[in-house]
Amino acid sequence: MNLTSGDYESPINEFERAKLTTRPSQVVRPPQVAESPVSFECKLERIIDFGNEPPSGSLVIGEIVSMHMEDGVLKEGRLDGDSLDLIGRMGGTQYSRTTERFEMKRPEVQQA
């Protein structure tokens, strides 16, 4: 993941740089990372920019149009977070691991 985050010139193939392989997507044009057990195909909804000078950034919002999951990451028909070594990018050079997860029951809403 980190190897593909560089500010490379357009001719640089980030898949080759990170020694990853591709597989075709079913709905969108960009390929998927073949090594990933979970893939989302997304269409761009909008980009919200937060300034032009550091520290600034953009929030990219997409619509998921197709999902792909290997059987090994599913448990009782749902994504099993414990089967994945999940990493999230927090911004800049900061990342986080989701090793401390917990569940919280959603409120029951009475329909009027």
VENNORHU-V56868 format. One record per residue. N is the residue number from 1. RES is the residue in three letters. OMEGA is omega in whole degrees, -180 to 180 (* if undefined). Layout:
BEGIN
n: (N N)
res: (RES RES)
omega: (OMEGA OMEGA)
END
This chain:
BEGIN
n: (1 2 3 4 5 6 7 8 9 10 11 12 13 14 15 16 17 18 19 20 21 22 23 24 25 26 27 28 29 30 31 32 33 34 35 36 37 38 39 40 41 42 43 44 45 46 47 48 49 50 51 52 53 54 55 56 57 58 59 60 61 62 63 64 65 66 67 68 69 70 71 72 73 74 75 76 77 78 79 80 81 82 83 84 85 86 87 88 89 90 91 92 93 94 95 96 97 98 99 100 101 102 103 104 105 106 107 108 109 110 111 112)
res: (MET ASN LEU THR SER GLY ASP TYR GLU SER PRO ILE ASN GLU PHE GLU ARG ALA LYS LEU THR THR ARG PRO SER GLN VAL VAL ARG PRO PRO GLN VAL ALA GLU SER PRO VAL SER PHE GLU CYS LYS LEU GLU ARG ILE ILE ASP PHE GLY ASN GLU PRO PRO SER GLY SER LEU VAL ILE GLY GLU ILE VAL SER MET HIS MET GLU ASP GLY VAL LEU LYS GLU GLY ARG LEU ASP GLY ASP SER LEU ASP LEU ILE GLY ARG MET GLY GLY THR GLN TYR SER ARG THR THR GLU ARG PHE GLU MET LYS ARG PRO GLU VAL GLN GLN ALA)
omega: (-178 -180 -179 -176 -179 177 -177 171 -174 180 -178 177 -177 175 179 -179 -178 -179 177 177 -178 167 -176 172 -179 -175 -177 -177 -177 180 176 172 -175 -178 -177 179 179 178 175 170 -174 170 -178 175 176 176 177 -179 179 178 -178 -178 179 -6 178 180 -179 173 -179 -179 -180 174 177 -179 177 178 178 180 174 -179 -177 180 179 177 -177 177 -179 178 180 -178 -180 -179 -178 174 -171 177 177 176 -176 -177 -179 179 -178 178 177 174 179 -178 178 178 175 179 178 -179 178 -178 175 -177 177 179 -178 *)
END
